[in-house]
Amino acid sequence: MKFGTFFFGTVDMPDAGIAGPPAHRRRYTQADYQRVYRDLTAYAQRAELLGFESMWTAEHHFQHHGFEVVPNVVLLNAVLAQRTRRLRFGSLVHVLTSWHPVRFAEDYALADVLSGGRMLCGLGRGTEQRESNPFGVNVGWAGDADDVHNREVFEEQVAIFKAAVGGDEFSFHGKHYDLPPAGLEFRDEPVERLPLVPRPLTDPVRVYQAVRSEETLRYAARERHIAVFWQAPRERMFSSWNRYAELVEEYHGVRLAPGEDRMLVMNLHIGETLESAKRVARPGHDELRKLI
C-alpha cells in the first residue's frame, strides 16, 4: 500500500465554516494566491521528509473565491520536483478538456523528463460549467448533448495523449481531431506522422481516472486506467471498488489483487482524541460542503 497527500490548493480561510460568508461570494487577492504556492512548496518538502510516496493537487480555473487556485498543475509539479528529490507529483485531475491534447502531452512529457520521471498522470473531464465551457468543451449532465460531446472529446484526447507518449511518432484521425491534418506538407514532403519531443521518461504512462459513474467505470476498466474513487458511504464504496476489478477481469482476463489499479481519496484529520479531531476538522469540512 502506498500513501500520498492531496491538496486542493486553497487560500487560508480563518472564517471557514457555517458562520462564514457563502462560498461563492468569497473574494481574495493576488497576495493570497501567492501564499498558496509558497505553502504548497513547503507541503511538498515536508511530505517528502515524512515518507509520503506522492503529492497531488487539483487543476481548476477562474476561482477568485479562493478554493482551488492552481490552474496549471503540470507547471507547479515541475517546479516542486526541482525542490524535492524523491516525491512523485500528480493532479487529481488534469482537466484534459481545457487543453489541446498534444500541448498537454508535450508539457507533461517535459515535466517528467525534468523531474527525473516523477510525474503521475491523473485525467478527468471537468465538473463545472463556469470552468470548462469557456474552453469550448461544455460540461453537461447525465447523458445530455453537452455530456455526450464532452465524453467523446475527452476519450479522443486520452487516445491522442497515449499515442503521443507511447511511441516515436503518432497519428490520430477521429471525429474531433485529425493529427496530422490531411494535406500537411513540410518542405514539399507529406507529413503523415508527428513526433512528440521530448517523450516522458516514464514508459508506459499510467493514467489515473477519476470515477463517478458506471459509464466512466467501464471506460476506465477497458483502458486499464487506475481508478480513483472519492470516499463514499461504505456499501457504495465497496460496490464500485469491487465492480472495477470485475470489469477489468471481464475485459482483459486479468484478476486484480486487492487494491491493485485503484486509489481511494479520503479526507482525514488526526487529533489527540476523536472530539478534538472533529473540532479542528469541522470548519474546513463545513466550508467544503457549502461549496459543493
TORKOL-4160 file (C-alpha; in steps of 0.2 Angstrom, whole numbers, padded with zeros to 4 digits, m for minus):
292
<pt num="1" X="0000" Y="0000" Z="0000"/>
<pt num="2" X="0006" Y="0017" Z="m0005"/>
<pt num="3" X="0001" Y="0034" Z="0004"/>
<pt num="4" X="0001" Y="0051" Z="m0004"/>
<pt num="5" X="m0006" Y="0068" Z="0001"/>
<pt num="6" X="m0018" Y="0078" Z="m0008"/>
<pt num="7" X="m0021" Y="0097" Z="m0008"/>
<pt num="8" X="m0035" Y="0107" Z="m0016"/>
<pt num="9" X="m0023" Y="0122" Z="m0017"/>
<pt num="10" X="m0035" Y="0134" Z="m0006"/>
<pt num="11" X="m0031" Y="0150" Z="0002"/>
<pt num="12" X="m0031" Y="0152" Z="0021"/>
<pt num="13" X="m0049" Y="0155" Z="0027"/>
<pt num="14" X="m0049" Y="0160" Z="0045"/>
<pt num="15" X="m0068" Y="0162" Z="0044"/>
<pt num="16" X="m0071" Y="0144" Z="0037"/>
<pt num="17" X="m0087" Y="0136" Z="0042"/>
<pt num="18" X="m0105" Y="0138" Z="0043"/>
<pt num="19" X="m0104" Y="0156" Z="0051"/>
<pt num="20" X="m0093" Y="0162" Z="0036"/>
<pt num="21" X="m0099" Y="0170" Z="0020"/>
<pt num="22" X="m0107" Y="0160" Z="0006"/>
<pt num="23" X="m0093" Y="0150" Z="m0003"/>
<pt num="24" X="m0096" Y="0158" Z="m0020"/>
<pt num="25" X="m0096" Y="0176" Z="m0013"/>
<pt num="26" X="m0078" Y="0175" Z="m0006"/>
<pt num="27" X="m0065" Y="0186" Z="m0014"/>
<pt num="28" X="m0046" Y="0185" Z="m0012"/>
<pt num="29" X="m0031" Y="0195" Z="m0018"/>
<pt num="30" X="m0015" Y="0190" Z="m0028"/>
<pt num="31" X="m0006" Y="0190" Z="m0012"/>
<pt num="32" X="m0017" Y="0176" Z="m0005"/>
<pt num="33" X="m0014" Y="0166" Z="m0021"/>
<pt num="34" X="0004" Y="0168" Z="m0020"/>
<pt num="35" X="0004" Y="0162" Z="m0002"/>
<pt num="36" X="m0004" Y="0146" Z="m0008"/>
<pt num="37" X="0010" Y="0142" Z="m0020"/>
<pt num="38" X="0023" Y="0145" Z="m0006"/>
<pt num="39" X="0013" Y="0134" Z="0006"/>
<pt num="40" X="0012" Y="0120" Z="m0007"/>
<pt num="41" X="0031" Y="0121" Z="m0009"/>
<pt num="42" X="0033" Y="0119" Z="0010"/>
<pt num="43" X="0020" Y="0105" Z="0010"/>
<pt num="44" X="0029" Y="0095" Z="m0004"/>
<pt num="45" X="0046" Y="0097" Z="0006"/>
<pt num="46" X="0038" Y="0091" Z="0022"/>
<pt num="47" X="0028" Y="0077" Z="0014"/>
<pt num="48" X="0045" Y="0070" Z="0007"/>
<pt num="49" X="0053" Y="0071" Z="0024"/>
<pt num="50" X="0038" Y="0062" Z="0032"/>
<pt num="51" X="0039" Y="0047" Z="0019"/>
<pt num="52" X="0024" Y="0050" Z="0008"/>
<pt num="53" X="0026" Y="0042" Z="m0009"/>
<pt num="54" X="0016" Y="0056" Z="m0019"/>
<pt num="55" X="0008" Y="0073" Z="m0018"/>
<pt num="56" X="m0007" Y="0078" Z="m0028"/>
<pt num="57" X="m0015" Y="0095" Z="m0032"/>
<pt num="58" X="m0031" Y="0099" Z="m0042"/>
<pt num="59" X="m0032" Y="0109" Z="m0058"/>
<pt num="60" X="m0046" Y="0122" Z="m0058"/>
<pt num="61" X="m0049" Y="0139" Z="m0067"/>
<pt num="62" X="m0057" Y="0156" Z="m0063"/>
<pt num="63" X="m0058" Y="0153" Z="m0044"/>
<pt num="64" X="m0057" Y="0170" Z="m0037"/>
<pt num="65" X="m0067" Y="0163" Z="m0022"/>
<pt num="66" X="m0051" Y="0155" Z="m0016"/>
<pt num="67" X="m0055" Y="0137" Z="m0015"/>
<pt num="68" X="m0043" Y="0130" Z="m0029"/>
<pt num="69" X="m0031" Y="0142" Z="m0037"/>
<pt num="70" X="m0019" Y="0131" Z="m0046"/>
<pt num="71" X="m0024" Y="0132" Z="m0065"/>
<pt num="72" X="m0008" Y="0123" Z="m0071"/>
<pt num="73" X="m0003" Y="0108" Z="m0061"/>
<pt num="74" X="0010" Y="0102" Z="m0074"/>
<pt num="75" X="0019" Y="0118" Z="m0071"/>
<pt num="76" X="0018" Y="0118" Z="m0052"/>
<pt num="77" X="0023" Y="0100" Z="m0051"/>
<pt num="78" X="0039" Y="0103" Z="m0062"/>
<pt num="79" X="0044" Y="0117" Z="m0050"/>
<pt num="80" X="0040" Y="0106" Z="m0035"/>
<pt num="81" X="0050" Y="0092" Z="m0042"/>
<pt num="82" X="0066" Y="0104" Z="m0043"/>
<pt num="83" X="0064" Y="0107" Z="m0024"/>
<pt num="84" X="0062" Y="0089" Z="m0019"/>
<pt num="85" X="0072" Y="0073" Z="m0023"/>
<pt num="86" X="0060" Y="0058" Z="m0022"/>
<pt num="87" X="0042" Y="0063" Z="m0020"/>
<pt num="88" X="0031" Y="0060" Z="m0035"/>
<pt num="89" X="0018" Y="0073" Z="m0041"/>
<pt num="90" X="0001" Y="0071" Z="m0049"/>
<pt num="91" X="m0015" Y="0080" Z="m0052"/>
<pt num="92" X="m0032" Y="0075" Z="m0047"/>
<pt num="93" X="m0035" Y="0079" Z="m0060"/>
<pt num="94" X="m0028" Y="0087" Z="m0075"/>
<pt num="95" X="m0044" Y="0093" Z="m0084"/>
<pt num="96" X="m0040" Y="0087" Z="m0101"/>
<pt num="97" X="m0054" Y="0095" Z="m0110"/>
<pt num="98" X="m0047" Y="0113" Z="m0106"/>
<pt num="99" X="m0031" Y="0108" Z="m0115"/>
<pt num="100" X="m0026" Y="0104" Z="m0133"/>
<pt num="101" X="m0021" Y="0085" Z="m0130"/>
<pt num="102" X="m0004" Y="0087" Z="m0140"/>
<pt num="103" X="0001" Y="0103" Z="m0130"/>
<pt num="104" X="m0004" Y="0093" Z="m0114"/>
<pt num="105" X="0007" Y="0078" Z="m0119"/>
<pt num="106" X="0022" Y="0090" Z="m0123"/>
<pt num="107" X="0021" Y="0099" Z="m0106"/>
<pt num="108" X="0018" Y="0083" Z="m0097"/>
<pt num="109" X="0032" Y="0074" Z="m0105"/>
<pt num="110" X="0044" Y="0089" Z="m0102"/>
<pt num="111" X="0040" Y="0090" Z="m0084"/>
<pt num="112" X="0043" Y="0071" Z="m0082"/>
<pt num="113" X="0060" Y="0072" Z="m0090"/>
<pt num="114" X="0065" Y="0087" Z="m0080"/>
<pt num="115" X="0059" Y="0079" Z="m0064"/>
<pt num="116" X="0068" Y="0063" Z="m0067"/>
<pt num="117" X="0052" Y="0053" Z="m0071"/>
<pt num="118" X="0042" Y="0058" Z="m0056"/>
<pt num="119" X="0026" Y="0064" Z="m0064"/>
<pt num="120" X="0009" Y="0055" Z="m0061"/>
<pt num="121" X="m0005" Y="0057" Z="m0074"/>
<pt num="122" X="m0022" Y="0060" Z="m0067"/>
<pt num="123" X="m0035" Y="0064" Z="m0080"/>
<pt num="124" X="m0054" Y="0070" Z="m0080"/>
<pt num="125" X="m0067" Y="0078" Z="m0090"/>
<pt num="126" X="m0071" Y="0093" Z="m0079"/>
<pt num="127" X="m0086" Y="0096" Z="m0067"/>
<pt num="128" X="m0091" Y="0114" Z="m0068"/>
<pt num="129" X="m0098" Y="0124" Z="m0082"/>
<pt num="130" X="m0091" Y="0140" Z="m0077"/>
<pt num="131" X="m0073" Y="0132" Z="m0078"/>
<pt num="132" X="m0075" Y="0121" Z="m0093"/>
<pt num="133" X="m0087" Y="0130" Z="m0105"/>
<pt num="134" X="m0075" Y="0145" Z="m0109"/>
<pt num="135" X="m0063" Y="0132" Z="m0116"/>
<pt num="136" X="m0076" Y="0126" Z="m0128"/>
<pt num="137" X="m0079" Y="0108" Z="m0122"/>
<pt num="138" X="m0095" Y="0111" Z="m0111"/>
<pt num="139" X="m0099" Y="0101" Z="m0096"/>
<pt num="140" X="m0116" Y="0093" Z="m0097"/>
<pt num="141" X="m0126" Y="0082" Z="m0086"/>
<pt num="142" X="m0132" Y="0064" Z="m0086"/>
<pt num="143" X="m0131" Y="0060" Z="m0104"/>
<pt num="144" X="m0137" Y="0076" Z="m0112"/>
<pt num="145" X="m0130" Y="0083" Z="m0128"/>
<pt num="146" X="m0116" Y="0093" Z="m0119"/>
<pt num="147" X="m0111" Y="0077" Z="m0108"/>
<pt num="148" X="m0110" Y="0066" Z="m0124"/>
<pt num="149" X="m0100" Y="0078" Z="m0133"/>
<pt num="150" X="m0088" Y="0081" Z="m0118"/>
<pt num="151" X="m0086" Y="0062" Z="m0116"/>
<pt num="152" X="m0082" Y="0060" Z="m0135"/>
<pt num="153" X="m0069" Y="0074" Z="m0135"/>
<pt num="154" X="m0061" Y="0068" Z="m0119"/>
<pt num="155" X="m0059" Y="0050" Z="m0125"/>
<pt num="156" X="m0051" Y="0056" Z="m0141"/>
<pt num="157" X="m0040" Y="0067" Z="m0131"/>
<pt num="158" X="m0034" Y="0052" Z="m0120"/>
<pt num="159" X="m0031" Y="0041" Z="m0135"/>
<pt num="160" X="m0020" Y="0055" Z="m0143"/>
<pt num="161" X="m0011" Y="0058" Z="m0127"/>
<pt num="162" X="m0007" Y="0039" Z="m0125"/>
<pt num="163" X="m0002" Y="0038" Z="m0144"/>
<pt num="164" X="0009" Y="0053" Z="m0142"/>
<pt num="165" X="0019" Y="0047" Z="m0126"/>
<pt num="166" X="0019" Y="0029" Z="m0132"/>
<pt num="167" X="0030" Y="0029" Z="m0147"/>
<pt num="168" X="0042" Y="0038" Z="m0158"/>
<pt num="169" X="0029" Y="0045" Z="m0169"/>
<pt num="170" X="0010" Y="0045" Z="m0169"/>
<pt num="171" X="m0006" Y="0050" Z="m0179"/>
<pt num="172" X="m0024" Y="0051" Z="m0175"/>
<pt num="173" X="m0039" Y="0053" Z="m0186"/>
<pt num="174" X="m0056" Y="0054" Z="m0176"/>
<pt num="175" X="m0072" Y="0063" Z="m0176"/>
<pt num="176" X="m0065" Y="0079" Z="m0166"/>
<pt num="177" X="m0046" Y="0078" Z="m0170"/>
<pt num="178" X="m0036" Y="0075" Z="m0186"/>
<pt num="179" X="m0017" Y="0074" Z="m0182"/>
<pt num="180" X="m0008" Y="0077" Z="m0193"/>
<pt num="181" X="m0022" Y="0086" Z="m0204"/>
<pt num="182" X="m0024" Y="0080" Z="m0221"/>
<pt num="183" X="m0013" Y="0088" Z="m0235"/>
<pt num="184" X="0000" Y="0094" Z="m0222"/>
<pt num="185" X="0017" Y="0095" Z="m0230"/>
<pt num="186" X="0035" Y="0100" Z="m0224"/>
<pt num="187" X="0047" Y="0106" Z="m0237"/>
<pt num="188" X="0036" Y="0098" Z="m0251"/>
<pt num="189" X="0036" Y="0081" Z="m0242"/>
<pt num="190" X="0019" Y="0074" Z="m0235"/>
<pt num="191" X="0018" Y="0074" Z="m0216"/>
<pt num="192" X="0009" Y="0058" Z="m0211"/>
<pt num="193" X="0015" Y="0056" Z="m0193"/>
<pt num="194" X="0021" Y="0068" Z="m0179"/>
<pt num="195" X="0035" Y="0065" Z="m0166"/>
<pt num="196" X="0032" Y="0070" Z="m0148"/>
<pt num="197" X="0048" Y="0080" Z="m0142"/>
<pt num="198" X="0053" Y="0075" Z="m0129"/>
<pt num="199" X="0044" Y="0059" Z="m0123"/>
<pt num="200" X="0042" Y="0055" Z="m0105"/>
<pt num="201" X="0055" Y="0045" Z="m0095"/>
<pt num="202" X="0041" Y="0035" Z="m0088"/>
<pt num="203" X="0036" Y="0022" Z="m0100"/>
<pt num="204" X="0022" Y="0017" Z="m0101"/>
<pt num="205" X="0012" Y="0032" Z="m0093"/>
<pt num="206" X="m0002" Y="0025" Z="m0082"/>
<pt num="207" X="m0017" Y="0036" Z="m0082"/>
<pt num="208" X="m0027" Y="0039" Z="m0065"/>
<pt num="209" X="m0045" Y="0041" Z="m0070"/>
<pt num="210" X="m0057" Y="0050" Z="m0058"/>
<pt num="211" X="m0073" Y="0038" Z="m0057"/>
<pt num="212" X="m0090" Y="0044" Z="m0053"/>
<pt num="213" X="m0102" Y="0034" Z="m0064"/>
<pt num="214" X="m0105" Y="0017" Z="m0071"/>
<pt num="215" X="m0100" Y="0023" Z="m0089"/>
<pt num="216" X="m0084" Y="0030" Z="m0083"/>
<pt num="217" X="m0081" Y="0015" Z="m0073"/>
<pt num="218" X="m0082" Y="0004" Z="m0089"/>
<pt num="219" X="m0072" Y="0016" Z="m0099"/>
<pt num="220" X="m0058" Y="0016" Z="m0086"/>
<pt num="221" X="m0058" Y="m0003" Z="m0085"/>
<pt num="222" X="m0057" Y="m0005" Z="m0104"/>
<pt num="223" X="m0042" Y="0007" Z="m0104"/>
<pt num="224" X="m0034" Y="m0001" Z="m0089"/>
<pt num="225" X="m0033" Y="0015" Z="m0080"/>
<pt num="226" X="m0030" Y="0017" Z="m0062"/>
<pt num="227" X="m0047" Y="0020" Z="m0055"/>
<pt num="228" X="m0048" Y="0035" Z="m0042"/>
<pt num="229" X="m0063" Y="0034" Z="m0030"/>
<pt num="230" X="m0068" Y="0048" Z="m0018"/>
<pt num="231" X="m0073" Y="0041" Z="m0001"/>
<pt num="232" X="m0092" Y="0037" Z="m0001"/>
<pt num="233" X="m0103" Y="0028" Z="0011"/>
<pt num="234" X="m0096" Y="0011" Z="0014"/>
<pt num="235" X="m0108" Y="0000" Z="0004"/>
<pt num="236" X="m0107" Y="0011" Z="m0011"/>
<pt num="237" X="m0089" Y="0012" Z="m0010"/>
<pt num="238" X="m0086" Y="m0007" Z="m0009"/>
<pt num="239" X="m0098" Y="m0010" Z="m0023"/>
<pt num="240" X="m0089" Y="0002" Z="m0035"/>
<pt num="241" X="m0072" Y="m0004" Z="m0029"/>
<pt num="242" X="m0076" Y="m0022" Z="m0032"/>
<pt num="243" X="m0085" Y="m0018" Z="m0048"/>
<pt num="244" X="m0070" Y="m0011" Z="m0056"/>
<pt num="245" X="m0060" Y="m0027" Z="m0053"/>
<pt num="246" X="m0074" Y="m0037" Z="m0060"/>
<pt num="247" X="m0074" Y="m0026" Z="m0076"/>
<pt num="248" X="m0055" Y="m0027" Z="m0078"/>
<pt num="249" X="m0057" Y="m0046" Z="m0077"/>
<pt num="250" X="m0071" Y="m0046" Z="m0090"/>
<pt num="251" X="m0062" Y="m0035" Z="m0102"/>
<pt num="252" X="m0044" Y="m0041" Z="m0100"/>
<pt num="253" X="m0045" Y="m0058" Z="m0092"/>
<pt num="254" X="m0034" Y="m0051" Z="m0078"/>
<pt num="255" X="m0038" Y="m0054" Z="m0060"/>
<pt num="256" X="m0033" Y="m0039" Z="m0049"/>
<pt num="257" X="m0025" Y="m0041" Z="m0032"/>
<pt num="258" X="m0034" Y="m0032" Z="m0018"/>
<pt num="259" X="m0032" Y="m0014" Z="m0021"/>
<pt num="260" X="m0022" Y="m0016" Z="m0037"/>
<pt num="261" X="m0025" Y="m0002" Z="m0050"/>
<pt num="262" X="m0037" Y="0008" Z="m0038"/>
<pt num="263" X="m0034" Y="0023" Z="m0027"/>
<pt num="264" X="m0045" Y="0030" Z="m0013"/>
<pt num="265" X="m0045" Y="0048" Z="m0009"/>
<pt num="266" X="m0050" Y="0051" Z="0010"/>
<pt num="267" X="m0052" Y="0067" Z="0020"/>
<pt num="268" X="m0045" Y="0064" Z="0037"/>
<pt num="269" X="m0038" Y="0074" Z="0052"/>
<pt num="270" X="m0029" Y="0066" Z="0066"/>
<pt num="271" X="m0031" Y="0073" Z="0084"/>
<pt num="272" X="m0027" Y="0068" Z="0102"/>
<pt num="273" X="m0045" Y="0062" Z="0104"/>
<pt num="274" X="m0060" Y="0059" Z="0092"/>
<pt num="275" X="m0068" Y="0075" Z="0099"/>
<pt num="276" X="m0053" Y="0086" Z="0097"/>
<pt num="277" X="m0050" Y="0080" Z="0079"/>
<pt num="278" X="m0069" Y="0084" Z="0075"/>
<pt num="279" X="m0067" Y="0101" Z="0082"/>
<pt num="280" X="m0052" Y="0105" Z="0072"/>
<pt num="281" X="m0058" Y="0097" Z="0056"/>
<pt num="282" X="m0076" Y="0104" Z="0057"/>
<pt num="283" X="m0074" Y="0121" Z="0050"/>
<pt num="284" X="m0065" Y="0115" Z="0034"/>
<pt num="285" X="m0077" Y="0101" Z="0032"/>
<pt num="286" X="m0092" Y="0113" Z="0033"/>
<pt num="287" X="m0084" Y="0125" Z="0021"/>
<pt num="288" X="m0081" Y="0112" Z="0008"/>
<pt num="289" X="m0099" Y="0106" Z="0010"/>
<pt num="290" X="m0105" Y="0124" Z="0007"/>
<pt num="291" X="m0095" Y="0125" Z="m0009"/>
<pt num="292" X="m0101" Y="0108" Z="m0016"/>
